C-alpha cells in the first residue's frame, strides 16, 4: 500500500492510496480533480473510489466532476451533503479494495457527518494508516463547527486514540507549525513539542509536507490528546478532560490567526487551471 501525498489549494491534502500489485487506487478527499488525475496518470493507476471525510468544499468539491469523467467511480462518505455520493457508510463498516482494507470511523464534531478512514493491507508488515480529515491534525484537532467538546473528546480518546500507536496519521490540512506553536504555549517545557516544531519549521521552509505523523508521536506533543496531563490542565485552569478540551479549543481558535488568507475560490480556480488562458503569452 503506497500513499501519495498531494498538496492542493492553500494548505489541503488529497491522498492517493495505491494497491501496488493491481495498480488500482482510491483517493481520499478529492478536492481538485485536475491535480489528482495528473498524479493518477503519472502513477499509471486506475482510480476506483473516493473516500470523502466530510462535505466541506475543500475536501469534496471534485467529486461530481470525477464521477462524470470516470463512469462507475464509487464515492463513499457518511453525510448526504457529500457530492456524487454513491455509498453512505456507517461507523465500524469495513470496505475492501483488493488487499487494502478500510474501517470507517465516525467522528462527528467538525461536521455532523465526519468520517475518518483507517486503512491497512493484508499480510503487510507496514504500519496501518489513518486518514483523519479535519478531526485530528499533526499537533492539533479540528474546529467544533457542528458538534461539541464531548463529541471531540470521544473522537480523540475512544475512537482514534484507541488505534494502534504505530498508526500513521494523514490529516486534511498542513497546519503543523501553527498547531505546534500553540502546543508550545500550552506546554513551554515540553521537549517533544520543541523538537517537532523545529523539524516542522524546516519542512515548511523547504515546502515539504509534515505528514504523516504517528499516533504515538501525537500523544507526546498534541495538547488535544494530552488533556489529562498536569501541565495542560494548569494552562487551561481545568481538570475535567472535557473542560480541558473545551478550553484548549477556545484558546486555539483565538491564537495568532493568520493576518491574511487568499480567497479560497481564487485558490481553487488556480488549481483547476481556470486562469491559464489569461496567463498564456500572446
C-alpha positions in Angstrom: 0.0 0.0 0.0 1.6 3.2 -1.2 0.3 6.6 -0.2 0.9 9.6 -2.4 0.6 13.0 -0.6 -0.9 15.7 -2.9 -0.8 19.3 -1.8 -3.7 21.4 -3.2 -5.3 24.8 -2.6 -3.8 26.8 0.3 -3.0 24.0 2.7 -5.2 21.0 1.9 -4.1 17.4 1.2 -5.5 14.9 -1.2 -4.3 11.4 -0.8 -4.0 8.7 -3.4 -3.7 5.2 -1.9 -2.3 2.7 -4.4 -2.5 -1.1 -4.2 0.8 -1.8 -5.9 0.1 -5.3 -7.1 -3.0 -4.4 -9.1 -2.2 -0.7 -9.7 -5.7 0.1 -8.5 -6.2 3.2 -6.3 -8.6 5.0 -4.0 -8.5 8.7 -3.3 -9.2 10.5 0.0 -10.8 13.9 -0.2 -10.5 14.6 -3.9 -11.0 18.3 -3.8 -9.1 19.2 -7.0 -9.8 16.7 -9.9 -7.2 18.1 -12.3 -4.3 17.7 -9.9 -5.5 14.3 -8.8 -5.8 13.0 -12.3 -2.3 14.2 -13.1 -1.0 12.0 -10.3 -3.2 9.1 -11.4 -1.8 9.3 -14.9 1.8 9.7 -13.6 1.5 6.7 -11.3 -0.2 4.7 -14.1 -3.1 3.5 -11.8 -6.8 3.1 -12.1 -8.9 5.2 -9.7 -11.6 3.0 -8.3 -13.1 5.0 -5.5 -13.2 8.2 -3.5 -13.4 8.3 0.3 -14.7 11.6 1.5 -14.2 12.6 5.1 -16.7 15.4 5.1 -18.7 17.7 2.8 -16.8 20.9 3.0 -15.9 22.2 -0.4 -12.1 22.0 0.1 -12.5 18.2 0.7 -15.4 17.2 -1.6 -15.6 19.8 -4.4 -14.2 17.5 -7.0 -16.5 14.5 -6.6 -19.1 15.5 -9.2 -16.5 16.2 -11.9 -14.6 13.0 -11.2 -17.9 11.0 -11.2 -18.7 12.4 -14.7 -15.2 11.8 -16.0 -14.9 8.2 -14.6 -18.1 6.3 -15.1 -18.6 3.7 -12.3 -16.5 5.6 -9.8 -17.6 4.8 -6.3 -17.9 7.7 -3.8 -18.1 6.9 -0.1 -19.0 9.2 2.8 -21.2 9.5 5.8 -23.1 12.7 5.0 -25.8 13.2 2.4 -24.2 16.6 1.7 -21.2 14.9 0.1 -21.4 15.4 -3.6 -21.9 12.5 -6.0 -22.3 10.1 -3.1 -22.9 6.5 -4.1 -22.3 4.7 -0.9 -23.2 6.1 2.5 -21.1 4.4 5.2 -21.5 4.0 8.9 -19.3 3.6 12.0 -17.3 0.4 12.0 -18.2 -0.6 8.5 -15.4 -2.3 6.6 -14.6 -1.9 2.9 -12.2 -3.8 0.7 -10.3 -2.6 -2.3 -8.2 -5.6 -3.4 -5.9 -6.3 -0.5 -6.5 -2.9 1.0 -8.9 -2.9 4.0 -10.7 0.1 5.3 -12.5 0.6 8.6 -14.9 3.6 8.7 -14.7 5.6 12.0 -17.5 8.1 12.6 -16.1 11.2 14.3 -18.8 13.9 14.3 -17.9 17.4 15.6 -16.1 19.4 12.9 -19.1 18.4 10.9 -22.0 16.3 12.0 -21.2 13.7 9.3 -17.4 13.5 9.5 -15.9 10.1 8.8 -12.3 9.0 9.3 -10.8 6.0 7.4 -8.4 3.5 9.0 -6.5 1.5 6.4 -4.2 -1.5 6.3 -3.1 -4.1 3.8 -3.5 -7.8 4.3 -0.3 -9.7 5.1 1.8 -6.5 5.1 4.4 -5.6 7.7 3.8 -1.9 7.1 2.0 0.2 9.8 -1.6 1.0 9.2 -2.8 4.5 8.1 -5.4 6.8 9.4 -6.9 9.4 7.1 -8.3 11.8 9.8 -9.7 14.6 7.7 -10.4 17.6 9.9 -10.8 15.7 13.2 -7.1 15.1 14.1 -4.2 17.2 12.8 -0.5 16.9 13.4 -0.3 18.7 16.8 -3.9 19.7 16.8 -7.6 18.9 16.2 -10.4 20.3 14.1 -12.7 23.2 15.0 -16.1 22.2 16.5 -18.3 23.7 13.7 -21.2 21.2 14.1 -20.5 19.5 17.3 -19.4 19.6 20.9 -16.3 19.2 23.1 -17.9 16.0 24.4 -18.0 14.6 20.9 -14.5 15.6 20.1 -13.2 14.0 23.4 -14.9 10.8 22.4 -13.4 11.0 18.9 -9.9 11.6 20.2 -9.8 9.3 23.2 -12.1 6.4 22.4 -12.1 6.2 18.7 -8.9 7.5 17.1 -6.8 7.3 20.3 -7.6 3.6 20.7 -6.0 2.7 17.4 -2.5 1.0 17.3 0.1 3.5 18.4 2.2 2.9 15.2 -0.7 4.1 13.0 0.4 6.7 10.5 -1.7 9.9 10.6 -2.6 11.6 7.3 -4.6 14.7 8.1 -6.6 17.1 5.9 -4.5 20.2 6.2 -0.9 21.4 6.6 -1.2 23.5 9.8 1.5 21.8 11.8 3.7 24.8 12.5 0.7 26.9 13.8 -0.5 23.9 15.9 2.8 23.3 17.5 3.4 27.0 18.3 0.2 26.8 20.2 1.3 23.5 21.8 4.5 25.2 22.9 2.4 28.0 24.6 0.4 25.3 26.4 3.5 23.3 27.4 6.6 25.5 27.2 8.8 22.9 28.9 7.8 20.0 26.6 10.9 19.0 24.8 9.0 16.8 22.3 7.0 19.9 21.2 10.2 21.9 20.8 11.8 19.2 18.7 8.8 18.6 16.5 8.3 22.3 15.9 11.9 22.8 14.9 11.5 19.9 12.4 8.2 21.2 11.1 9.6 24.7 10.5 12.4 23.2 8.5 10.0 21.1 6.4 7.8 24.3 5.9 10.9 26.2 4.7 11.6 23.5 2.2 8.0 23.4 1.1 7.7 19.8 2.2 4.7 18.1 3.9 4.8 17.2 7.6 2.5 14.2 7.2 2.4 11.5 8.2 3.0 11.6 11.9 2.1 8.6 14.1 -0.4 8.3 16.9 2.5 7.5 19.3 4.1 10.8 18.5 0.8 12.7 18.7 0.4 11.6 22.3 3.7 13.2 23.2 3.1 16.7 21.8 -0.5 17.2 20.7 -2.2 19.1 23.6 -5.7 17.9 22.5 -4.5 14.3 23.2 -2.9 15.3 26.5 -5.9 16.6 28.4 -5.1 14.6 31.5 -1.5 15.9 31.7 -0.9 18.3 34.6 0.8 21.0 32.5 -2.1 21.1 30.1 -4.7 21.2 32.9 -2.7 24.0 34.5 -2.7 26.0 31.3 -6.5 25.7 31.0 -7.3 26.1 34.7 -9.5 23.0 34.3 -9.2 19.3 35.4 -12.1 17.6 33.9 -10.9 16.3 30.5 -13.9 17.6 28.5 -13.5 21.0 30.1 -9.8 21.0 29.4 -10.5 20.2 25.7 -13.2 22.9 25.5 -10.8 25.5 26.9 -8.0 24.4 24.6 -10.2 24.7 21.5 -11.3 28.2 22.6 -7.7 29.3 23.1 -6.6 27.8 19.9 -9.3 29.4 17.9 -8.0 32.8 19.0 -4.3 32.0 18.8 -2.3 34.0 16.2 -4.9 33.9 13.5 -3.3 34.4 10.0 -3.4 38.1 9.1 -4.4 37.4 5.5 -5.7 34.4 3.7 -6.2 34.0 0.0 -9.7 33.9 -1.2 -10.5 30.2 -1.3 -12.4 30.3 -4.5 -9.5 32.0 -6.2 -7.1 29.4 -4.9 -9.4 26.7 -6.3 -9.6 28.4 -9.7 -5.8 28.5 -9.9 -5.5 24.8 -9.0 -8.1 24.0 -11.6 -6.3 26.0 -14.2 -9.1 28.3 -14.9 -6.8 31.3 -15.2 -4.4 29.7 -17.7 -6.0 31.2 -20.8 -5.4 34.6 -19.3 -1.8 33.9 -18.3 -0.6 32.4 -21.6 1.8 34.6 -23.5 0.4 36.1 -26.7 
